[in-house]
């Protein structure tokens, strides 16, 4: 099937405000999206929101370890409670994003996260917090994120013109990668001085700041198209489009393959670091920071490319390099030797994800973009589950490096097969 031409936007592309021409960042191609006022507010809100989320993740882990007697299983359950809503709430969030104000949905999501986090902080402060409280509030936090995330991604196409969309998505992901470095370190430092409840109160306030930043955005206040049916009908229409459009189908399937076979290292990195390199938590933290730095370089590099051609081919190549770098680093037994492999892994992972989201928005008509972002987000909900078979394999074989090796090899093979079987994707420009 021939690739359908992207549906033109219903409104004129945004223009930089008069003051934006004086911003030095806007003169640099890499930072071109910062010329747009709405993007600056959106980027600031997203940055503090993801910083808050990373701080909350670390703090919630310390809290669970304290109240659940250092149980790793309890940590796994908490992770699942946060991730589970991505598989179904995101579909509702995507349908709503195409029906009502994207801006309003994001503000609601951030305000809801602020309220839920404040409740957990108060429970911790009063000394009555229990494990089920953390599970319930983790589920609520995950639901708020899943509700708002499709709107957060889809609104970018209303903030910047299509020619700047890849730049905007890459810069947004760069900010998110920066929070992966800043958030955990900041939370770990503050827990020592103000305790878990103090950090959670701070996180709650940070979510409110993110909501206020989003309220300053003018775009996304009205839906792109009027709804023609119920939410269930809209969700069904989104799946029909995703399945019937050959190009969109290819982008989504490749993302699913990358999550199923390539995301195991997120859960298994601590065990790998201990087995392969004999390092403790501080050494692991440095390794994760190195990988985050690689991801930051990748997204900033992609942001600097203003007019990329052969996007489908680049997407396939980066997915292939993801599998190869995962397989290679799994067998490293020297700390310094692991550094370049982790840099490459972080870089190709971030480029793949940013480019994937760009193509999903370009391929979808404006009135479908929220739902396509939601379907894409469903794959992230499967990330914790995808690590389970490789974790079980590591348990049975007694070797986490070998389990990660198999994970990387499977992603490599799956990508090569998909490359040969899907000519539409590799021809996408």
C-alpha positions in Angstrom: 0.0 0.0 0.0 1.3 3.4 -0.9 2.1 5.7 1.9 -0.7 8.2 2.5 0.1 11.8 2.4 0.0 13.4 5.8 -3.2 15.3 6.5 -2.5 19.1 6.5 -3.0 20.8 9.8 -6.3 22.5 10.4 -4.7 25.7 11.6 -1.8 27.8 10.4 1.6 26.7 11.7 2.7 28.6 14.7 5.0 31.5 14.3 7.7 32.7 16.6 6.7 35.6 18.8 8.4 39.0 18.2 10.8 38.5 21.1 11.9 35.1 20.0 14.2 36.4 17.3 16.4 37.9 20.0 16.9 34.5 21.8 20.3 33.1 21.1 19.1 29.5 21.4 16.6 30.0 18.5 19.5 30.9 16.2 21.1 27.5 16.6 19.5 24.8 14.4 19.7 22.3 17.2 17.5 24.4 19.4 15.2 25.9 16.7 12.0 24.9 18.5 12.9 27.2 21.4 11.9 30.0 19.0 8.3 29.2 19.8 6.9 30.5 23.1 4.6 27.6 23.7 7.4 25.1 23.2 9.5 26.9 25.8 6.7 26.6 28.4 6.0 23.1 27.3 9.6 22.1 27.6 10.0 23.7 31.0 6.8 21.9 32.3 7.9 18.6 31.0 11.4 18.9 32.4 10.3 19.6 35.9 7.5 17.0 35.6 10.0 14.2 34.6 12.4 15.4 37.3 9.7 15.0 39.8 8.8 11.6 38.5 12.5 10.4 38.7 12.8 11.8 42.2 9.5 10.1 43.2 10.6 6.8 41.8 13.8 6.8 43.9 12.0 8.1 47.0 9.2 5.6 46.6 11.8 2.8 46.4 13.5 3.8 49.6 10.1 4.1 51.3 9.1 0.6 50.2 12.4 -0.9 51.4 11.8 0.6 54.8 8.2 -0.6 55.3 8.6 -3.9 53.5 11.7 -5.2 55.1 14.0 -4.8 52.1 11.9 -7.0 49.9 12.9 -6.9 46.1 9.5 -8.5 45.3 7.8 -5.5 47.0 9.8 -3.2 44.7 8.7 -5.2 41.7 5.0 -4.9 42.7 5.3 -1.2 43.1 6.9 -0.9 39.6 4.1 -2.9 38.2 1.5 -0.8 39.9 2.9 2.3 38.3 3.4 0.8 34.8 0.1 -1.2 34.6 -2.2 1.8 33.8 -0.1 2.5 30.6 -1.7 -0.6 29.0 -5.3 0.7 29.2 -5.6 4.2 30.7 -3.4 5.5 27.9 -6.0 4.4 25.3 -8.7 6.5 27.1 -6.2 9.4 27.4 -5.5 9.1 23.6 -9.2 9.1 22.7 -9.8 12.1 25.0 -6.9 13.9 23.5 -8.5 13.8 20.1 -11.9 14.9 21.5 -11.2 17.6 24.2 -8.5 20.1 25.1 -5.0 18.4 25.2 -3.8 21.3 27.4 -6.6 20.6 30.0 -5.8 16.9 30.1 -2.1 17.6 30.8 -3.0 20.1 33.6 -5.4 17.6 35.1 -2.7 14.8 35.0 -0.1 17.0 36.6 -2.5 18.3 39.3 -3.6 14.8 40.0 0.0 13.6 40.5 0.6 16.5 42.8 -2.5 15.6 45.0 -1.7 11.9 45.1 2.0 12.5 46.0 1.0 14.9 48.7 -1.3 12.2 50.2 1.6 9.7 50.3 3.9 12.3 51.8 1.3 13.0 54.5 0.9 9.3 55.3 4.7 9.0 55.5 5.0 12.1 57.7 2.3 10.9 60.2 3.9 7.4 60.4 0.8 5.5 59.2 2.0 4.6 55.7 1.5 1.0 54.7 2.6 -1.0 51.7 -0.9 -1.0 50.1 -0.9 2.8 50.3 2.2 2.9 48.1 0.6 0.4 45.7 -2.6 2.3 45.4 -1.0 5.7 45.0 1.5 4.3 42.6 -1.4 3.1 40.5 -3.1 6.5 40.7 0.2 8.2 39.7 0.6 5.9 36.7 -3.0 6.5 35.7 -2.5 10.3 35.8 0.6 9.9 33.7 -1.1 7.6 31.2 -4.0 10.0 30.9 -1.8 13.0 30.1 1.1 11.4 28.1 -0.7 11.0 24.7 -1.7 14.7 24.9 1.8 15.7 25.9 3.2 14.0 22.8 0.5 14.9 20.3 0.3 18.6 21.3 3.8 19.2 19.9 2.4 19.0 16.4 0.2 22.0 17.3 3.1 24.0 18.9 5.6 23.8 16.1 5.3 23.3 12.3 5.8 19.9 10.9 9.3 20.8 9.6 10.4 21.3 13.2 8.5 18.4 14.7 11.5 16.0 14.9 13.5 18.8 16.5 10.8 19.5 19.1 10.4 15.8 20.0 14.2 15.3 20.2 14.6 18.4 22.5 11.7 17.1 24.7 13.4 13.8 25.0 16.7 15.5 25.7 15.1 17.2 28.6 13.7 13.8 29.8 17.2 12.2 29.5 18.6 15.1 31.6 16.1 14.3 34.3 17.4 10.7 34.3 20.7 12.1 35.5 19.5 14.9 37.8 16.4 13.4 39.4 17.8 10.2 41.1 20.9 12.0 42.3 18.9 14.9 43.7 16.4 12.6 45.5 19.2 10.5 47.0 20.9 13.6 48.3 17.7 15.2 49.8 16.4 12.0 51.5 19.4 12.2 53.8 18.5 15.7 55.0 14.7 16.0 54.8 13.6 12.3 54.7 11.3 10.5 52.3 8.3 12.5 53.3 10.1 15.8 52.8 11.2 14.8 49.3 7.6 13.7 48.5 6.2 17.0 49.6 8.8 18.7 47.3 7.8 16.4 44.4 4.2 17.4 44.9 5.0 21.0 44.6 7.1 20.4 41.5 4.2 18.7 39.8 2.1 21.8 40.6 4.8 24.0 38.9 4.6 21.7 35.9 0.8 22.2 35.8 1.2 26.0 36.0 3.8 25.9 33.1 1.4 23.9 31.0 -1.4 26.4 31.7 0.8 29.1 30.0 0.7 27.2 26.7 -1.8 28.6 24.2 -1.9 25.6 21.8 -4.0 22.5 22.4 -6.8 24.4 24.0 -9.4 23.1 21.5 -9.7 19.6 19.8 -8.5 19.3 16.2 -11.8 17.8 15.1 -15.2 17.4 16.6 -15.9 13.8 18.0 -18.3 11.7 15.9 -19.0 8.9 18.4 -18.2 7.7 21.9 -14.8 7.1 23.4 -15.0 3.3 22.7 -15.7 4.1 19.1 -12.7 6.4 18.9 -10.4 3.8 20.4 -11.6 1.2 17.9 -11.1 3.7 15.0 -7.6 4.3 16.2 -6.7 0.6 16.2 -8.4 0.2 12.7 -6.2 3.0 11.3 -3.0 1.6 13.0 -3.6 -1.9 11.6 -4.8 -0.8 8.1 -2.1 1.8 7.4 1.0 -0.2 6.3 3.5 2.5 7.3 2.0 3.1 10.7 1.8 -0.7 11.2 5.5 -1.0 10.5 6.5 1.7 13.0 4.3 0.3 15.8 5.4 -3.3 15.3 9.1 -2.3 15.3 8.6 -0.4 18.5 6.9 -3.4 20.1 9.8 -5.7 19.0 12.3 -3.2 20.5 10.4 -3.2 23.9 9.9 -7.0 24.0 13.5 -8.0 23.2 15.5 -4.9 23.9 14.3 -3.4 27.2 15.4 -6.3 29.5 18.6 -4.4 30.6 16.5 -1.9 32.5 15.5 -4.5 35.0 18.6 -6.6 34.9 21.3 -3.9 35.0 21.8 -4.2 38.8 22.3 -8.0 38.6 24.6 -7.7 35.6 26.7 -5.0 37.3 27.2 -7.2 40.3 27.9 -10.4 38.4 30.0 -9.1 35.5 31.8 -6.2 37.1 31.5 -6.8 40.9 30.4 -3.3 41.6 28.0 -2.0 44.2 25.2 0.6 44.0 27.5 3.6 43.6 29.2 1.9 40.6 25.9 1.1 39.1 24.8 4.7 39.5 27.7 5.9 37.5 27.0 3.3 34.7 23.4 4.5 34.5 24.6 8.1 34.3 26.9 7.2 31.5 24.0 5.6 29.6 21.9 8.6 30.3 24.7 10.8 28.9 24.7 8.7 25.7 20.9 9.2 25.4 21.3 12.9 25.8 23.9 13.1 23.1 21.6 11.0 20.8 18.6 13.2 21.2 20.6 16.5 20.9 22.2 15.1 17.7 18.8 14.2 16.3 17.6 17.7 17.2 20.4 19.1 15.1 19.2 17.3 11.9 16.7 19.6 10.4 15.8 17.7 7.3 16.4 13.9 7.6 15.7 11.7 4.7 15.2 7.9 4.7 13.7 8.0 8.2 12.4 4.4 8.0 15.9 3.1 7.1 17.5 5.1 10.0 14.8 3.7 12.3 15.7 0.1 11.3 19.5 0.7 11.6 19.2 2.2 15.1 17.1 -0.7 16.2 19.7 -3.1 14.8 22.5 -1.3 16.6 20.4 -1.4 19.8 20.4 -5.2 19.6 24.1 -5.5 18.7 25.2 -3.1 21.4 23.1 -4.9 24.0 24.6 -8.2 23.1 28.1 -6.8 23.1 28.0 -5.0 26.4 26.5 -8.0 28.2 29.7 -9.9 27.8 32.0 -7.1 29.0 33.9 -7.9 32.2 35.9 -4.7 32.7 34.4 -1.5 34.1 36.1 0.9 31.7 35.4 -1.3 28.7 31.7 -1.1 29.5 31.6 2.7 29.1 31.7 2.9 25.3 29.1 0.2 24.9 26.7 1.8 27.4 27.2 5.2 25.7 26.3 3.6 22.3 23.3 1.8 23.9 21.9 4.9 25.4 22.5 6.9 22.2 20.8 4.5 19.7 18.0 3.8 22.2 17.2 7.5 22.4 17.5 8.2 18.7 15.2 5.2 17.9 12.5 6.3 20.4 12.6 10.0 19.3 12.5 9.1 15.6 9.7 6.5 16.2 7.5 9.1 17.9 8.2 11.6 15.1 7.1 9.2 12.4 4.0 8.2 14.3 2.9 11.8 14.4 3.8 12.6 10.8 2.0 9.5 9.5 -1.2 10.1 11.5 -3.8 12.7 10.5 -4.2 15.4 13.1 -7.4 14.0 14.5 -5.7 10.6 15.1 -2.5 11.7 16.7 -3.6 11.4 20.3 -4.8 7.8 19.7 -1.6 6.9 17.9 0.5 8.2 20.8 -1.7 6.1 23.2 -1.2 2.9 21.2 2.5 3.6 21.1 2.5 4.1 24.9 0.8 0.8 25.4 4.1 -0.9 24.4 5.9 0.9 27.3 3.4 -0.7 29.7 4.7 -4.0 28.6 8.3 -3.1 29.5 8.3 -4.5 33.1 6.6 -7.7 31.8 9.2 -8.0 28.9 12.0 -8.4 31.5 10.4 -11.3 33.2 11.3 -14.1 30.8 14.9 -12.9 30.6 15.0 -12.5 34.4 13.7 -16.1 34.7 16.4 -17.2 32.2 19.1 -15.5 34.3 17.7 -17.3 37.4 17.7 -20.7 35.7 21.1 -20.4 34.0 22.8 -18.5 36.9 24.1 -16.0 34.4 22.6 -12.5 33.9 25.2 -11.7 31.1 24.1 -14.7 29.1 20.4 -13.7 29.5 21.2 -10.2 28.2 23.2 -11.7 25.4 20.2 -13.7 24.3 18.0 -10.6 24.6 20.3 -8.6 22.3 20.6 -11.4 19.8 16.8 -11.9 19.6 16.4 -8.1 19.0 19.0 -8.2 16.3 17.5 -11.2 14.5 13.9 -9.9 14.8 15.0 -6.5 13.3 16.8 -8.2 10.4 13.7 -10.3 9.7 11.4 -7.3 9.9 13.8 -5.3 7.7 13.4 -7.9 4.9 9.7 -8.5 5.4 8.6 -4.8 5.5 9.8 -2.9 2.5 7.3 -0.1 3.1 9.0 0.9 6.4 12.6 0.9 5.0 11.4 3.2 2.1 9.7 5.7 4.3 11.2 9.2 4.0 
